[in-house]
């Protein structure tokens, strides 16, 4: 799914959850409730995950200014901007939202109706996935195959030769020997003594990062990776066409359910607005 698909799915689920909550009498339940608890309202930089593609970095400006790290202000702004704007659920709303049980272990009953298993949150997901034939395959098959292909590409003689050329180039500029660009990015020396996932941006780190990207560009290291990857992906698609077709069919069913939840199939659904951002209460 694309980033837009994911955003639409999140929005559609929010509408379905709110509709479910309203059916249990919570008329003013927010479309984007803020998580309960103080921790959820603050940015915790130690949770930042830093990843790199197998062929390394390509942005020379990034390398010159931030080395193998990142701008913490931009990360914090992004996290803060993505936080839900609605109020936090009350205790009673929270119980219905997530499907609490009674003291004797029975199902919760509100307004004469049993709260669905997992609460309205799980019910929203089930509504979107109702026509999906194999949810596990839909979410996991392609990513699993991509990981296998990436491992095979990394062992391809053409890629290994490109990595060796890149490594000699970086060494020729006075820096440490690395097997490939991803290893340079993950060098533990850059993040030693830090708990926020960022790097210290030492002179050596910045110099290595610049040499890394410069050599990658000069030798077309990423281009070799992509050419070999493209070749293997096409072969993979030919061999497993029926499986990929099945995944695509399930994604199309999910997209159709999202469109319906957003009121795009037959006018506005149940009075819910279409296309509003999740910042709305």
Rosetta blueprint (number, residue, H / E / L):
1 X L
2 X L
3 X H
4 X H
5 X H
6 X H
7 X H
8 X H
9 X H
10 X H
11 X H
12 X H
13 X H
14 X H
15 X H
16 X H
17 X H
18 X H
19 X H
20 X H
21 X H
22 X H
23 X H
24 X L
25 X L
26 X L
27 X L
28 X L
29 X L
30 X L
31 X L
32 X L
33 X L
34 X E
35 X L
36 X L
37 X L
38 X L
39 X H
40 X H
41 X H
42 X L
43 X L
44 X L
45 X H
46 X H
47 X H
48 X L
49 X L
50 X L
51 X L
52 X L
53 X L
54 X L
55 X L
56 X L
57 X L
58 X L
59 X L
60 X H
61 X H
62 X H
63 X H
64 X H
65 X H
66 X H
67 X L
68 X L
69 X L
70 X L
71 X L
72 X H
73 X H
74 X H
75 X H
76 X H
77 X H
78 X H
79 X H
80 X H
81 X H
82 X H
83 X L
84 X L
85 X L
86 X L
87 X L
88 X E
89 X L
90 X L
91 X H
92 X H
93 X H
94 X H
95 X H
96 X H
97 X H
98 X H
99 X L
100 X L
101 X E
102 X L
103 X L
104 X L
105 X L
106 X L
107 X E
108 X L
109 X E
110 X E
111 X L
112 X L
113 X E
114 X E
115 X L
116 X L
117 X L
118 X L
119 X H
120 X H
121 X H
122 X H
123 X H
124 X H
125 X H
126 X H
127 X H
128 X H
129 X H
130 X L
131 X L
132 X L
133 X L
134 X L
135 X H
136 X H
137 X H
138 X H
139 X H
140 X H
141 X H
142 X H
143 X H
144 X H
145 X H
146 X H
147 X H
148 X H
149 X H
150 X H
151 X H
152 X H
153 X H
154 X H
155 X L
156 X L
157 X H
158 X H
159 X H
160 X H
161 X H
162 X H
163 X H
164 X H
165 X H
166 X H
167 X H
168 X H
169 X H
170 X H
171 X H
172 X H
173 X L
174 X L
175 X L
176 X L
177 X L
178 X L
179 X L
180 X L
181 X H
182 X H
183 X H
184 X H
185 X H
186 X L
187 X L
188 X H
189 X H
190 X H
191 X H
192 X L
193 X L
194 X L
195 X L
196 X L
197 X L
198 X L
199 X L
200 X L
201 X L
202 X L
203 X H
204 X H
205 X H
206 X H
207 X H
208 X H
209 X H
210 X H
211 X H
212 X H
213 X H
214 X H
215 X H
216 X H
217 X H
218 X H
219 X H
220 X L
221 X H
222 X H
223 X H
224 X H
225 X H
226 X H
227 X H
228 X H
229 X H
230 X H
231 X H
232 X H
233 X H
234 X H
235 X H
236 X H
237 X H
238 X H
239 X H
240 X L
241 X H
242 X H
243 X H
244 X H
245 X H
246 X H
247 X H
248 X H
249 X H
250 X H
251 X H
252 X H
253 X H
254 X H
255 X H
256 X H
257 X H
258 X H
259 X H
260 X H
261 X H
262 X L
263 X L
264 X L
265 X L
266 X L
267 X L
268 X L
269 X H
270 X H
271 X H
272 X L
273 X L
274 X L
275 X L
276 X L
277 X L
278 X L
279 X L
280 X L
281 X L
